[in-house]
Amino acid sequence: MLSPHEFATLMLISSGPHTRTDTSSDTSSDHPEIDPVDLDALIARQLVSYESSDERSRPQITDHGRSMLKAVGRDC
């Protein structure tokens, strides 16, 4: 079962651009910050994976993560 924070993180990832709070690069106020602890938990549960693009890697929701969001009535 996901914690409320983990579920919110899953929804943030499914909704678009975001940043991790532990990065040293500039973060735009347009992008929500993602707690690395919650992100690691989602990766461990295989709800999120990393996709490499350009010079950065970013979390992407997996098919399993999409299924979970659909099950609770959250389209992604």
PDB file as gemmi writes it, atoms N, CA and C in Angstrom:
CRYST1    1.000    1.000    1.000  90.00  90.00  90.00 P 1                      
ATOM      1  N   MET A   1       0.840  -1.170   0.000  1.00  0.00           N  
ATOM      2  CA  MET A   1       0.000   0.000   0.000  1.00  0.00           C  
ATOM      3  C   MET A   1       0.895   1.247   0.000  1.00  0.00           C  
ATOM      4  N   LEU A   2       0.486   2.241  -0.744  1.00  0.00           N  
ATOM      5  CA  LEU A   2       1.254   3.481  -0.835  1.00  0.00           C  
ATOM      6  C   LEU A   2       0.861   4.460   0.266  1.00  0.00           C  
ATOM      7  N   SER A   3       1.852   5.212   0.722  1.00  0.00           N  
ATOM      8  CA  SER A   3       1.552   6.293   1.661  1.00  0.00           C  
ATOM      9  C   SER A   3       0.915   7.435   0.871  1.00  0.00           C  
ATOM     10  N   PRO A   4       0.261   8.366   1.545  1.00  0.00           N  
ATOM     11  CA  PRO A   4      -0.298   9.522   0.832  1.00  0.00           C  
ATOM     12  C   PRO A   4       0.767  10.303   0.062  1.00  0.00           C  
ATOM     13  N   HIS A   5       1.955  10.412   0.620  1.00  0.00           N  
ATOM     14  CA  HIS A   5       3.045  11.126  -0.058  1.00  0.00           C  
ATOM     15  C   HIS A   5       3.474  10.397  -1.324  1.00  0.00           C  
ATOM     16  N   GLU A   6       3.585   9.078  -1.233  1.00  0.00           N  
ATOM     17  CA  GLU A   6       3.979   8.291  -2.402  1.00  0.00           C  
ATOM     18  C   GLU A   6       2.921   8.372  -3.494  1.00  0.00           C  
ATOM     19  N   PHE A   7       1.655   8.316  -3.097  1.00  0.00           N  
ATOM     20  CA  PHE A   7       0.585   8.419  -4.076  1.00  0.00           C  
ATOM     21  C   PHE A   7       0.597   9.802  -4.739  1.00  0.00           C  
ATOM     22  N   ALA A   8       0.806  10.847  -3.954  1.00  0.00           N  
ATOM     23  CA  ALA A   8       0.896  12.203  -4.512  1.00  0.00           C  
ATOM     24  C   ALA A   8       2.079  12.312  -5.470  1.00  0.00           C  
ATOM     25  N   THR A   9       3.188  11.683  -5.128  1.00  0.00           N  
ATOM     26  CA  THR A   9       4.361  11.685  -6.002  1.00  0.00           C  
ATOM     27  C   THR A   9       4.060  10.972  -7.307  1.00  0.00           C  
ATOM     28  N   LEU A  10       3.355   9.857  -7.240  1.00  0.00           N  
ATOM     29  CA  LEU A  10       2.966   9.125  -8.445  1.00  0.00           C  
ATOM     30  C   LEU A  10       2.091  10.007  -9.340  1.00  0.00           C  
ATOM     31  N   MET A  11       1.163  10.740  -8.746  1.00  0.00           N  
ATOM     32  CA  MET A  11       0.313  11.642  -9.525  1.00  0.00           C  
ATOM     33  C   MET A  11       1.133  12.786 -10.130  1.00  0.00           C  
ATOM     34  N   LEU A  12       2.089  13.316  -9.378  1.00  0.00           N  
ATOM     35  CA  LEU A  12       2.947  14.386  -9.909  1.00  0.00           C  
ATOM     36  C   LEU A  12       3.736  13.909 -11.120  1.00  0.00           C  
ATOM     37  N   ILE A  13       4.294  12.721 -11.017  1.00  0.00           N  
ATOM     38  CA  ILE A  13       5.085  12.183 -12.122  1.00  0.00           C  
ATOM     39  C   ILE A  13       4.208  11.973 -13.347  1.00  0.00           C  
ATOM     40  N   SER A  14       2.979  11.515 -13.130  1.00  0.00           N  
ATOM     41  CA  SER A  14       2.093  11.271 -14.268  1.00  0.00           C  
ATOM     42  C   SER A  14       1.615  12.566 -14.906  1.00  0.00           C  
ATOM     43  N   SER A  15       1.662  13.665 -14.156  1.00  0.00           N  
ATOM     44  CA  SER A  15       1.110  14.918 -14.673  1.00  0.00           C  
ATOM     45  C   SER A  15       2.096  15.774 -15.449  1.00  0.00           C  
ATOM     46  N   GLY A  16       3.371  15.465 -15.411  1.00  0.00           N  
ATOM     47  CA  GLY A  16       4.282  16.248 -16.240  1.00  0.00           C  
ATOM     48  C   GLY A  16       5.605  16.583 -15.595  1.00  0.00           C  
ATOM     49  N   PRO A  17       6.221  17.672 -16.055  1.00  0.00           N  
ATOM     50  CA  PRO A  17       7.582  18.034 -15.614  1.00  0.00           C  
ATOM     51  C   PRO A  17       7.686  18.222 -14.108  1.00  0.00           C  
ATOM     52  N   HIS A  18       8.838  17.895 -13.588  1.00  0.00           N  
ATOM     53  CA  HIS A  18       9.103  17.964 -12.163  1.00  0.00           C  
ATOM     54  C   HIS A  18      10.608  17.959 -11.931  1.00  0.00           C  
ATOM     55  N   THR A  19      10.995  18.204 -10.708  1.00  0.00           N  
ATOM     56  CA  THR A  19      12.402  18.154 -10.330  1.00  0.00           C  
ATOM     57  C   THR A  19      12.540  17.350  -9.060  1.00  0.00           C  
ATOM     58  N   ARG A  20      13.750  16.894  -8.796  1.00  0.00           N  
ATOM     59  CA  ARG A  20      14.035  16.225  -7.526  1.00  0.00           C  
ATOM     60  C   ARG A  20      14.574  17.258  -6.569  1.00  0.00           C  
ATOM     61  N   THR A  21      14.257  17.124  -5.292  1.00  0.00           N  
ATOM     62  CA  THR A  21      14.688  18.106  -4.308  1.00  0.00           C  
ATOM     63  C   THR A  21      16.177  18.028  -4.021  1.00  0.00           C  
ATOM     64  N   ASP A  22      16.824  16.913  -4.328  1.00  0.00           N  
ATOM     65  CA  ASP A  22      18.234  16.771  -3.972  1.00  0.00           C  
ATOM     66  C   ASP A  22      19.174  17.120  -5.122  1.00  0.00           C  
ATOM     67  N   THR A  23      18.678  17.726  -6.176  1.00  0.00           N  
ATOM     68  CA  THR A  23      19.551  18.115  -7.275  1.00  0.00           C  
ATOM     69  C   THR A  23      20.188  19.451  -6.960  1.00  0.00           C  
ATOM     70  N   SER A  24      21.384  19.641  -7.441  1.00  0.00           N  
ATOM     71  CA  SER A  24      22.079  20.896  -7.184  1.00  0.00           C  
ATOM     72  C   SER A  24      21.854  21.905  -8.305  1.00  0.00           C  
ATOM     73  N   SER A  25      21.193  21.492  -9.381  1.00  0.00           N  
ATOM     74  CA  SER A  25      20.937  22.403 -10.489  1.00  0.00           C  
ATOM     75  C   SER A  25      19.792  23.342 -10.165  1.00  0.00           C  
ATOM     76  N   ASP A  26      19.626  24.355 -10.997  1.00  0.00           N  
ATOM     77  CA  ASP A  26      18.525  25.290 -10.824  1.00  0.00           C  
ATOM     78  C   ASP A  26      17.212  24.545 -10.962  1.00  0.00           C  
ATOM     79  N   THR A  27      16.256  24.907 -10.132  1.00  0.00           N  
ATOM     80  CA  THR A  27      14.926  24.331 -10.279  1.00  0.00           C  
ATOM     81  C   THR A  27      13.956  25.462 -10.515  1.00  0.00           C  
ATOM     82  N   SER A  28      13.102  25.261 -11.464  1.00  0.00           N  
ATOM     83  CA  SER A  28      12.121  26.275 -11.802  1.00  0.00           C  
ATOM     84  C   SER A  28      10.935  26.157 -10.869  1.00  0.00           C  
ATOM     85  N   SER A  29      10.337  27.287 -10.511  1.00  0.00           N  
ATOM     86  CA  SER A  29       9.161  27.248  -9.660  1.00  0.00           C  
ATOM     87  C   SER A  29       7.958  26.690 -10.415  1.00  0.00           C  
ATOM     88  N   ASP A  30       8.070  26.533 -11.742  1.00  0.00           N  
ATOM     89  CA  ASP A  30       6.990  25.961 -12.543  1.00  0.00           C  
ATOM     90  C   ASP A  30       6.890  24.453 -12.354  1.00  0.00           C  
ATOM     91  N   HIS A  31       7.945  23.812 -11.861  1.00  0.00           N  
ATOM     92  CA  HIS A  31       7.985  22.370 -11.748  1.00  0.00           C  
ATOM     93  C   HIS A  31       7.930  21.961 -10.281  1.00  0.00           C  
ATOM     94  N   PRO A  32       6.978  21.105  -9.921  1.00  0.00           N  
ATOM     95  CA  PRO A  32       6.915  20.644  -8.540  1.00  0.00           C  
ATOM     96  C   PRO A  32       8.159  19.829  -8.178  1.00  0.00           C  
ATOM     97  N   GLU A  33       8.552  19.897  -6.932  1.00  0.00           N  
ATOM     98  CA  GLU A  33       9.698  19.120  -6.474  1.00  0.00           C  
ATOM     99  C   GLU A  33       9.217  17.771  -5.962  1.00  0.00           C  
ATOM    100  N   ILE A  34      10.018  16.755  -6.228  1.00  0.00           N  
ATOM    101  CA  ILE A  34       9.677  15.402  -5.815  1.00  0.00           C  
ATOM    102  C   ILE A  34      10.646  14.949  -4.736  1.00  0.00           C  
ATOM    103  N   ASP A  35      10.097  14.427  -3.659  1.00  0.00           N  
ATOM    104  CA  ASP A  35      10.901  13.919  -2.552  1.00  0.00           C  
ATOM    105  C   ASP A  35      11.603  12.642  -3.000  1.00  0.00           C  
ATOM    106  N   PRO A  36      12.933  12.602  -2.902  1.00  0.00           N  
ATOM    107  CA  PRO A  36      13.665  11.415  -3.359  1.00  0.00           C  
ATOM    108  C   PRO A  36      13.315  10.138  -2.591  1.00  0.00           C  
ATOM    109  N   VAL A  37      12.904  10.247  -1.336  1.00  0.00           N  
ATOM    110  CA  VAL A  37      12.518   9.062  -0.568  1.00  0.00           C  
ATOM    111  C   VAL A  37      11.254   8.449  -1.160  1.00  0.00           C  
ATOM    112  N   ASP A  38      10.275   9.291  -1.480  1.00  0.00           N  
ATOM    113  CA  ASP A  38       9.040   8.794  -2.090  1.00  0.00           C  
ATOM    114  C   ASP A  38       9.321   8.230  -3.477  1.00  0.00           C  
ATOM    115  N   LEU A  39      10.177   8.896  -4.227  1.00  0.00           N  
ATOM    116  CA  LEU A  39      10.524   8.425  -5.563  1.00  0.00           C  
ATOM    117  C   LEU A  39      11.206   7.059  -5.494  1.00  0.00           C  
ATOM    118  N   ASP A  40      12.127   6.889  -4.562  1.00  0.00           N  
ATOM    119  CA  ASP A  40      12.810   5.597  -4.400  1.00  0.00           C  
ATOM    120  C   ASP A  40      11.815   4.485  -4.047  1.00  0.00           C  
ATOM    121  N   ALA A  41      10.818   4.805  -3.224  1.00  0.00           N  
ATOM    122  CA  ALA A  41       9.803   3.808  -2.864  1.00  0.00           C  
ATOM    123  C   ALA A  41       8.987   3.404  -4.087  1.00  0.00           C  
ATOM    124  N   LEU A  42       8.654   4.363  -4.940  1.00  0.00           N  
ATOM    125  CA  LEU A  42       7.892   4.056  -6.152  1.00  0.00           C  
ATOM    126  C   LEU A  42       8.713   3.228  -7.130  1.00  0.00           C  
ATOM    127  N   ILE A  43       9.990   3.513  -7.216  1.00  0.00           N  
ATOM    128  CA  ILE A  43      10.875   2.725  -8.082  1.00  0.00           C  
ATOM    129  C   ILE A  43      10.976   1.295  -7.552  1.00  0.00           C  
ATOM    130  N   ALA A  44      11.107   1.145  -6.238  1.00  0.00           N  
ATOM    131  CA  ALA A  44      11.200  -0.182  -5.633  1.00  0.00           C  
ATOM    132  C   ALA A  44       9.936  -0.998  -5.890  1.00  0.00           C  
ATOM    133  N   ARG A  45       8.795  -0.334  -5.962  1.00  0.00           N  
ATOM    134  CA  ARG A  45       7.520  -1.017  -6.226  1.00  0.00           C  
ATOM    135  C   ARG A  45       7.233  -1.147  -7.722  1.00  0.00           C  
ATOM    136  N   GLN A  46       8.173  -0.710  -8.537  1.00  0.00           N  
ATOM    137  CA  GLN A  46       8.090  -0.768  -9.996  1.00  0.00           C  
ATOM    138  C   GLN A  46       6.889   0.006 -10.546  1.00  0.00           C  
ATOM    139  N   LEU A  47       6.555   1.098  -9.872  1.00  0.00           N  
ATOM    140  CA  LEU A  47       5.498   1.988 -10.351  1.00  0.00           C  
ATOM    141  C   LEU A  47       6.096   3.109 -11.187  1.00  0.00           C  
ATOM    142  N   VAL A  48       7.399   3.331 -11.017  1.00  0.00           N  
ATOM    143  CA  VAL A  48       8.137   4.374 -11.710  1.00  0.00           C  
ATOM    144  C   VAL A  48       9.476   3.804 -12.135  1.00  0.00           C  
ATOM    145  N   SER A  49       9.961   4.258 -13.293  1.00  0.00           N  
ATOM    146  CA  SER A  49      11.306   3.905 -13.748  1.00  0.00           C  
ATOM    147  C   SER A  49      11.973   5.176 -14.249  1.00  0.00           C  
ATOM    148  N   TYR A  50      13.271   5.095 -14.485  1.00  0.00           N  
ATOM    149  CA  TYR A  50      13.984   6.249 -15.036  1.00  0.00           C  
ATOM    150  C   TYR A  50      14.117   6.121 -16.532  1.00  0.00           C  
ATOM    151  N   GLU A  51      13.877   7.216 -17.228  1.00  0.00           N  
ATOM    152  CA  GLU A  51      14.063   7.294 -18.669  1.00  0.00           C  
ATOM    153  C   GLU A  51      15.170   8.300 -18.937  1.00  0.00           C  
ATOM    154  N   SER A  52      16.133   7.893 -19.718  1.00  0.00           N  
ATOM    155  CA  SER A  52      17.223   8.802 -20.077  1.00  0.00           C  
ATOM    156  C   SER A  52      16.871   9.537 -21.360  1.00  0.00           C  
ATOM    157  N   SER A  53      16.990  10.837 -21.308  1.00  0.00           N  
ATOM    158  CA  SER A  53      16.794  11.655 -22.500  1.00  0.00           C  
ATOM    159  C   SER A  53      17.741  12.839 -22.411  1.00  0.00           C  
ATOM    160  N   ASP A  54      18.357  13.168 -23.516  1.00  0.00           N  
ATOM    161  CA  ASP A  54      19.356  14.229 -23.542  1.00  0.00           C  
ATOM    162  C   ASP A  54      20.443  13.921 -22.514  1.00  0.00           C  
ATOM    163  N   GLU A  55      20.711  14.884 -21.649  1.00  0.00           N  
ATOM    164  CA  GLU A  55      21.755  14.707 -20.634  1.00  0.00           C  
ATOM    165  C   GLU A  55      21.180  14.310 -19.282  1.00  0.00           C  
ATOM    166  N   ARG A  56      19.872  14.321 -19.153  1.00  0.00           N  
ATOM    167  CA  ARG A  56      19.238  14.067 -17.870  1.00  0.00           C  
ATOM    168  C   ARG A  56      18.419  12.790 -17.908  1.00  0.00           C  
ATOM    169  N   SER A  57      18.256  12.214 -16.750  1.00  0.00           N  
ATOM    170  CA  SER A  57      17.310  11.116 -16.645  1.00  0.00           C  
ATOM    171  C   SER A  57      16.156  11.618 -15.791  1.00  0.00           C  
ATOM    172  N   ARG A  58      14.976  11.133 -16.105  1.00  0.00           N  
ATOM    173  CA  ARG A  58      13.803  11.595 -15.387  1.00  0.00           C  
ATOM    174  C   ARG A  58      12.893  10.414 -15.097  1.00  0.00           C  
ATOM    175  N   PRO A  59      12.161  10.493 -14.008  1.00  0.00           N  
ATOM    176  CA  PRO A  59      11.256   9.398 -13.673  1.00  0.00           C  
ATOM    177  C   PRO A  59      10.064   9.370 -14.624  1.00  0.00           C  
ATOM    178  N   GLN A  60       9.684   8.167 -15.014  1.00  0.00           N  
ATOM    179  CA  GLN A  60       8.514   7.941 -15.865  1.00  0.00           C  
ATOM    180  C   GLN A  60       7.628   6.904 -15.203  1.00  0.00           C  
ATOM    181  N   ILE A  61       6.358   7.099 -15.313  1.00  0.00           N  
ATOM    182  CA  ILE A  61       5.416   6.148 -14.750  1.00  0.00           C  
ATOM    183  C   ILE A  61       5.431   4.871 -15.599  1.00  0.00           C  
ATOM    184  N   THR A  62       5.382   3.722 -14.957  1.00  0.00           N  
ATOM    185  CA  THR A  62       5.378   2.443 -15.671  1.00  0.00           C  
ATOM    186  C   THR A  62       3.938   2.030 -15.969  1.00  0.00           C  
ATOM    187  N   ASP A  63       3.781   0.962 -16.728  1.00  0.00           N  
ATOM    188  CA  ASP A  63       2.441   0.435 -16.999  1.00  0.00           C  
ATOM    189  C   ASP A  63       1.738   0.062 -15.697  1.00  0.00           C  
ATOM    190  N   HIS A  64       2.497  -0.505 -14.762  1.00  0.00           N  
ATOM    191  CA  HIS A  64       1.936  -0.870 -13.461  1.00  0.00           C  
ATOM    192  C   HIS A  64       1.476   0.377 -12.704  1.00  0.00           C  
ATOM    193  N   GLY A  65       2.258   1.443 -12.777  1.00  0.00           N  
ATOM    194  CA  GLY A  65       1.876   2.708 -12.139  1.00  0.00           C  
ATOM    195  C   GLY A  65       0.628   3.299 -12.765  1.00  0.00           C  
ATOM    196  N   ARG A  66       0.538   3.236 -14.106  1.00  0.00           N  
ATOM    197  CA  ARG A  66      -0.665   3.725 -14.795  1.00  0.00           C  
ATOM    198  C   ARG A  66      -1.892   2.909 -14.395  1.00  0.00           C  
ATOM    199  N   SER A  67      -1.718   1.600 -14.282  1.00  0.00           N  
ATOM    200  CA  SER A  67      -2.827   0.745 -13.864  1.00  0.00           C  
ATOM    201  C   SER A  67      -3.314   1.110 -12.469  1.00  0.00           C  
ATOM    202  N   MET A  68      -2.372   1.419 -11.583  1.00  0.00           N  
ATOM    203  CA  MET A  68      -2.758   1.792 -10.226  1.00  0.00           C  
ATOM    204  C   MET A  68      -3.553   3.106 -10.226  1.00  0.00           C  
ATOM    205  N   LEU A  69      -3.114   4.071 -11.007  1.00  0.00           N  
ATOM    206  CA  LEU A  69      -3.829   5.335 -11.060  1.00  0.00           C  
ATOM    207  C   LEU A  69      -5.220   5.151 -11.680  1.00  0.00           C  
ATOM    208  N   LYS A  70      -5.317   4.313 -12.688  1.00  0.00           N  
ATOM    209  CA  LYS A  70      -6.634   4.044 -13.283  1.00  0.00           C  
ATOM    210  C   LYS A  70      -7.559   3.367 -12.283  1.00  0.00           C  
ATOM    211  N   ALA A  71      -7.005   2.469 -11.464  1.00  0.00           N  
ATOM    212  CA  ALA A  71      -7.808   1.741 -10.483  1.00  0.00           C  
ATOM    213  C   ALA A  71      -8.441   2.672  -9.444  1.00  0.00           C  
ATOM    214  N   VAL A  72      -7.809   3.779  -9.191  1.00  0.00           N  
ATOM    215  CA  VAL A  72      -8.356   4.733  -8.214  1.00  0.00           C  
ATOM    216  C   VAL A  72      -9.070   5.895  -8.906  1.00  0.00           C  
ATOM    217  N   GLY A  73      -9.272   5.749 -10.217  1.00  0.00           N  
ATOM    218  CA  GLY A  73     -10.034   6.752 -10.946  1.00  0.00           C  
ATOM    219  C   GLY A  73      -9.249   7.962 -11.366  1.00  0.00           C  
ATOM    220  N   ARG A  74      -7.946   7.819 -11.487  1.00  0.00           N  
ATOM    221  CA  ARG A  74      -7.080   8.927 -11.870  1.00  0.00           C  
ATOM    222  C   ARG A  74      -6.492   8.615 -13.245  1.00  0.00           C  
ATOM    223  N   ASP A  75      -7.018   9.243 -14.319  1.00  0.00           N  
ATOM    224  CA  ASP A  75      -6.492   9.008 -15.666  1.00  0.00           C  
ATOM    225  C   ASP A  75      -5.115   9.628 -15.818  1.00  0.00           C  
ATOM    226  N   CYS A  76      -4.260   8.965 -16.594  1.00  0.00           N  
ATOM    227  CA  CYS A  76      -2.918   9.499 -16.824  1.00  0.00           C  
ATOM    228  C   CYS A  76      -2.533   9.353 -18.274  1.00  0.00           C  
TER     229      CYS A  76                                                      
END                                                                             
